[in-house]
Structure formats: C-alpha cells, structure tokens
C-alpha cells in the first residue's frame, strides 16, 4: 500500500478557503435537520449491516453532495439514507466491499471530516496521516469506518481535487483516468485493497 508523507494533505488551508459551502445543508453542520451526536453522525456499527457469512464483508456505499464536490463513503445503510434524505447527498451506488471487523492482512480504514464550513470526508489507512490531518489541517477523527486489505488484486485508488478539498476513491481505472484528465483530480496512490463482490 502506498504510504504518503504527512505533507501530502495538499495545502488544504488554501483550497478550503477557495471553496464555499452552504453550511445549513452540511451533513455535519451541527444544527442539521436530523439527530446528530456532537455535530456529526456517530459512526454506527458496521457489524449490523450487510454481513455475508464467513468473511464479514459489507458494502462501502458512495455518495456525492449535490451542492459541492464532497464524496462521502459509509458502510451504514441508515447513515447513507439520512445523508440522501436530509443532507443533500446523492447516492451513487456500492463502491466496493470491505470488512466490518479485522481479518488477516487487513488494516483499519480511518474516517475523518473537515471541521470548517467547507466539508471534506477523508479516509486513510495510515495512522500518521490521520494524526497529521487532525493536528495540522483541521480535520476531526470519526473512527474506524471499516477494514481494508494491505495487499490484494483490487486497489481502491485515492484522488484529490486540484481546486477543491475533495477526496475521491474509486476501484475503476477508467473512472480514475477520467477524473484526472477531465475533472482536475490528482492521483495520490492506493488507499487500500478491497473486494468487488461480497
């Protein structure tokens, strides 16, 4: 798995300052139209959702905010549905399958969100990168979203928008190339390895 140094969080202060976001529609605005815990969703247990027998895989749902460029990934179906109904997100489908609990050769996939009025969900398997995002770039750590493999055949590619503070993850090489060539994203390496089927 690619390990990125702490300084690859892309001059987020500058990029976040350039992007405006409508805080009242933010999933994590603190006073949203649905029940939040401390201004954000409490990460729900992935063990209760979508388990398949034997390998504890769950779907990783992909959403995009309708009012900005934020991509949001969750393993919790209720959180997915609330994001669509109450926070302005569009559901884009199952990105891949991940693990609800640690299995052999798996590592935690940490979830963070940016604290400001601009929103960016950020996911990493690197504890040092997670800590740098919190200490240096204004992110809040929300916990372990799921577990991904440290090696495998299906990479989960990580990209960042060159003008906005949006992290985007995909398993599709064609989508990866299109995001780089047509939509201004920068490729940052493999975030982890996942499964295409449960």
N, C-alpha and C positions, 0 to 999 in steps of 0.2 A: 504494500500500500504506500502511495506517495506520502511522504512526511513533509509538510511545508513549514518553513520557519515562521516565528511569531509575527514578523513584519509583513506577512502576505495578506493582511486583512484590509489591504487596498486603500489606504488613506481615507478611511471611512468618514472621518470628520468632514472632509471637503465634499465628498459625494453626498453625504446625508444632508448637508447644508443646501445643496443644489436642488434636492427633490422635495416637493411639497406633498403633504398627505393630509387628507381630511380626517382629523382625529376622531370625530364623532362616529365614523364608520369603522374605526380600527377594531380589530378583533381584541386588542389588548389595551383599549383606551381607558380602562379603569371604571368608567361610568357607562358601560355599554348597556344595551337593552336586554341583556340576559345575565344570569348569575355568574359572577366571576369570583375568583379567590385571589385577593390581594392585587386586583387589577389585571389578572391574567387567568387563563384557563389553568386549572390544576391538571397536571398530567394524569390521565386516567390509566388504570392498569390495562396493559395490552393483553394480559393473560386471559381476560374475559371475552375477547373479541376474535373471532376468526381462526381459532386454533385448528390445525389439522392434526390428525393422530400421528404420534411418533416424533415429528421433528419440530413442533411448536412454532410453525411459521404463521405469520399474519400478513395481511396486505398492508402495504405502505401507500396510503391514499395521497394523491397530488391535487392541490388546489392553487388557484391564482386569484389574487384580489382584482376585482372589477374596476377599482378606482386608482390603482397604482400598479407597480410591477412585482409586488411581493408574491413569492411562491411559498406555499405552506404545505408541509408533509406531516401526516399523522397516521398512527395505526388504530386510532379510536374512531369508530363509526359515529358515535354521538357527537364527538368534537367536530368531525367532518360535517355532519348535518347542521350543527349550530353555526359553524362558520359560513355555510351557504345561506341559511335562513335569516341569520341575524347580524352578520358582519360583512356582507358584500363580497364573499368569495364565490368563485365558480369552480365546481368540481370537474376535474379533468380526467379522472379515472384512477385505476390502480397502476402505480409506477412500477412496482416490483413486489416481491415477498421478502420479508426479513424475519428475524427471530424474536419471540416475545421474552425469552429467557436465554441465558448464556449457554451455548453449546460449544463443542470442541472447535477450536480455531476461530471463535467469534470474539468480537470486541464491542464495547459499548458505543452506541452512536448517540452523542450528546446533542441536545436541542437547546438553542438559545434564541432570544429575540432582542431586538434593539429597543432601548428604553425611551427614545425620544418620540416626537410626534410622527416622525418617519418610521416606518416599520420594516424590518427585515428579519426573516427567520433564517437562522444559520445552524447548520448541522455539521458535526465533525467527529471523527473517531480519535482525535488527538487531544489528550488531556491538557497538554501545554498550550495548544492553540485555543482550547476552550477557556483556560485561565487568562490568556492574553486578551481574548475578546471581552471578558468581564473587566479586567483591570485597566485596559488601555483604550477600549473602543466603545464603552457604554452599553454593553450587552448584559442581559440578565440570564443566568443559567436556569433552565427549567427542568432539568433532569435527563435521565436516560430515556430517549424515545423508543429505542429498540436495540437489537444487536445485529451487526453485520459481520461478514466473514473477513478475515485478514488476508485471505488469498482465495482465488476461485476463477471461474470462467466468465462470470457476468459482472463487469465493472459498473459501478454507479459513478458516473462522471460528475464532477463538480465544476460549475461555471459561476462567474460573477459578471454583472453588467458593468460595462466600462463607464457609464454615465450615472447610473442609479445604484443604490445599495441593495441589489437583489441577488441573492444566491439561488441558483437553479441547479437541479440534479436530474439526470436522465440516464437511462440504460441504452438509449437508442443512438448509435453512432451517426446516423443521418440527421437526427434532431440536434445532436451535438454540433455537427459541422454547420448546419443551417443557423443555429444560434450564434455561432462565431462569425460566419460570413455575412449574414443578413441582419442580425439583431444587435450587434455590438457587444456580445459577451466575450469574455476571456476565459479560456480553459485553464483550470487550476489543478487538474490531476484527478486521480481516482480517490473517491471518498471512502470506498469500501467495496466489498463484493457481495452480491445479492443473488436471489433466485428469481426466475421468470414465472415459475409455477409453484403452487403450494405443495 
